Amino acid sequence: MDSRTGLAAVLLAACLLSACASRSIDVRPSPVAALDVAGWPCDSLDDETERVQQRASDVAYAVDVHRGNNIIAFSVGTMVFWPALLAMRPDGPEAAELAQLKGRYDALQRAAREQGCPPMADELPPARATRLPLLLGDRLVYDERSGHSGPSQELGLRLRALKRGELDFMLERGDRQPDVPWRQDAAGNLLSPLPQPLLAWSRLLRRDMVLGDVLTGELIGPDADARSGRLHGQVIALGPVLESGRKFDAATIELFGDVPNGNGSSRVEGVMVVDRFSGVLLRLELRSGNPDYALRRRLVRIEPAS
């Protein structure tokens, strides 16, 4: 079973557990005029479909968090399972937005069929890939330290695939540790299970962040048995950054939140700098009373693909 099929199964199972399958679905697609997308080229239809599905996934996740289900922890790129999302029975603005998004998705699918477009490919279109600050095979090398003066370890992320809404890396840790997949979305959020004992975040970052944006997501700690922390942020600066001859469109984010600490919790705060276009992390500094969440991770160089 691949990851897309797996997500569909998880969402459908969650739907069945909540008995939504035995009830009528409240959220119905809103009709969208087909003229709005008629005549669009196939690549434009695919790009808009990707945007619509990503937004639907974000809205569903917000509903899931509000209800405390913690079902949709990870997304798989731009794939969403519409029956389960519409059966989550949201109300208010979320229900209206999901209905509008489903209506637009249906209109895009009709337009694609009428124009004989091929199925949307997983791979990132070459025209978009060339705008990224990375190339396939590039290796991002990070220096990671516990706290501000702890021992240093080198982490390598080698880019092995560019997909719609997703960058696939291979995490290389050395010290005879096996390489493991590291998948993140185009905003920089982790999509794959966290390689232990590292720290990562999910659903925190958004594409095209602007100054003043307020963010909320999960901070996933190095202890596989510990619950996730809650992380908030605000974009406080934007600007270009050069690293190894590559130009990044950087967003600086002030972070704060709470992380588990024994039977209680501890405050966490810090700063993160990420590329707005690719989601590549440039710098992360966290301070916390729980030493597992106090660290520095900094991009020190990019080794070009050979």
N, C-alpha and C positions, 0 to 999 in steps of 0.2 A: 504494500500500500504506500503510495507516495504521499508527500506532505499535504498536497491539496485535497486528496481524497480523505486523508486523516482529519483535516480541519472540518470538512463537511460532516464526517461521521461524528466528531465531537459535538459540533453545534446541533446536529439533529438529535443526538442522544440527550443533550441538555434540554432541547425542546420537548422531547418525550417525557423526561423526568419531571418537567414542570407542567405536564399535561396539556401543553399548548396545542399538540397535534390533535387532541380530541375536541378542541373548541374551534369555532370559526376565527379566522385571522382578522383582527380589527383594522390593521394598517393595510389599506389598499393603494395600489399604484395610482398616482395622479396622472391624468392624461396630459401628454405633451404634444404640441403641434409638430408633426413630422417635418413641416416646412423649415423649422428652425435648424435642422441638420441636413436637410436634403441637398444633395450636390457636393457635400464635403468629400474630400479625398479620403481614401481608406486609412492612411496613416493618421489623419486628423481625427477620424472617428475612433480609432484605437486609442489615441492619446486622451480623448475626452472620456472614453469608457474607463480607462485606467483612473482618471481623476475622480469620476463618479463613484467607482467601487471603493477607492481609498477613503473618500469622504463617508460613504455608507459604513465602512468598517469602523471609522473613528466615532461616528454617532452611536453605533451599536455598542462599542466599548464603553462610552460614557454612560449609556443606560445600564449596562452590566455592572459597572462600578457603583453607580448610584443605588442599585438594588442589592449590592453585596454578594452577587453570585460568583464573581471571579472565574467566569467560564472562558471569556475571550482574552486570555492573557497574552497570547501571541497571534499575530496575523501571518499569513504566508503571502507576502508580496501584495499583489492587487487582486487576488482571488477572494471573493466573498460568496457565501452560500445564502442566497436571497430568501428561500423559504424560512430558514431558521431566524434570520435577522428580522423579517417581517412578523414572525410569530413571537417575538420577544414581548409584544403587547406594551410598547411604550405609549405614553400619552403626551398631550401638549405639543410643544415645538418639535420634540424629537420625532413624534409620530408623523407630523406634517412634513418634516424634512425627509424622513425615510421614504414617505410616499412620493414626494417630488423626485427624489433621486431614483427610485425604482421606475417611475414614469419616464424619466430621461434615459435611463438605461435601456428600457424597452424601445424607445424611439431610436436610439443609436443602433440597437440590434436590427431593427427593421430596415433602417437606412443601409446598413452594411449588407444585409441580404439582398436588397433591391439592386445594389450596385455590384453584386457578385464579389465582395471583398473576401479574401481568404481569412481563416480563423486568426484571431489576434495571437501573434507569436509571443512567447515568454521573453525572448531576448530583447534587450534595449535596442531601438533603431539606431543604425550607425550615425545618423545625423545628430542624435542626442548624445551618443557615446563620445563623439569627438569634442563635445563641449565640457566633458568632465576633466578635472585636474589630474586624473589617474588613467593609466593604461593597463590592459590585461597583463598580468605577470608582475606588476609593480609590487614591491614589498615595503610596507609601512613599518618602520622600526620605532618602538616606543621604549622609553625608560620609565619603569614603574618602581615606586618606593613606598613603603609603609610609612605613613606620617610624612614628616618633612626631612627626617634624617635617618630613616631606616635603610636597610640594605637594598641595593638596586638589583632589579632583574630586567632582562630584555625580553620584550614581546614582539613578535613579528606577525604581521597580517599580510598574506600574499593574496592579491586579487586574482581570483580564478574564473569569475563569471559576472557579467553585467546583465541584469534582467530588469524588466519593467518594475519600477518601484523597489528594487532590491539589489544589493551588492553582496556577492558571495566571496568570502575570504577563506583561507586556510590559516588557522592560528598555529604559529610555530613558537614553542616555548623553550626549546633546547633542553639541556640537562637530562637527556634521554627520555623526556616526556613525549608521548605520542602527539602528532599533529591532529587537530580536531577542527571540524567545520565551524565557521563563525559567520552567521548571516545577519545582515542588518538592512533596514529599509533605507530609502533614499533620504530620509531625514536624520538617520543615525541611530535609530532605536533597534535594540536586539530583537531578532526574529526567531532564533534557534535557542534551544535549551542552553543555559549558561555553562560554559566549561569551568568546572571547579578547579581551584578555589578563587576565581576571579570575581570582579564586581562589574555589573553592567546595569542598564536601565531599559525600560520598555515604556512605550506610549508617552514619553515625555516630550520629545522634540517634534516639530512640525515643519513641513516644507515651507519655503518662502517666508520665514519668520521676519517680522518687522520690529522696529524699535518700540519697546513698551509692551510687547506681547507677554501675556501671563500664561505659564505652562504648568501642567500637572501630570505626574506619571508615577511609575513604580521604580524603586531602587532595589535591585536584586543583589543580595549580599553573597559572600563567599561560602556561607554555611548552607548546604543544600536543604537542611531540615528547618531552617529558620524562616519565619514569615518575611515577606517583602516589606521594605520601608516605603513611606509615602514621601515623594519629592515634589517640590514646587520650584518654579523659577521665573525670572523675568529677564527679557532681553534688554541689556543696558548699553550695548554698543554694537555698531556694525562697521566693517571696513575691510580692505584688502590685506592679506597676509601672504608673504613669500616664504616658501619652505622648499629647499632643494631645487630651486628654480621653478617651482610650480606656484601658480597664483590661486589662492583660496579666497572665497567671499565669506569672511568670517563673521559669526555672531557670537558675542560674549554674553553669557547668561549667568546671572547671580542665582545661586541655589540655596534652598533651605528646606528643612523637613524633619521628619522623625524616623528613626530606625530602631529595630528591636535590640534590646540589651537585657539578656536574662529574662526575668519575668516582667520587665518594664520596657521602657524605651529611652532613647537618648536623642538629643538634638543633633542634627547634621547641617552643615552649611559649607559653602564654598563657591567655586566659579568653574564654568565650563566654556570652552571655545570650540566651536564646530563650524565646518564649511556648510553654508546654507544650500549649496547646489548638490553636493554629494553625500552629506551627512558624516564626512570624515572627521573624527575627533582630532583636534590639534593640541588641546591641553585640558586637564582635569585636576582640580585640587579640592579635596574634601577634608573637613575637620569634624571630629565627633568624639564624644565620650566613650563610644564603642570603638576600640582600635581597629576592628575589622572594616570600619567605614572611614578610616583616616588614611588617605593616600594621595600620591601625586602620580599622574600618568601624563607623559609629555611626548609628542612626536619629535624625534631627534633627527631623523633623516628618511629619505625615500630612496630605496635602491631600485633603479630602473629595471624593467624586464630585459633579460638578455636576449 
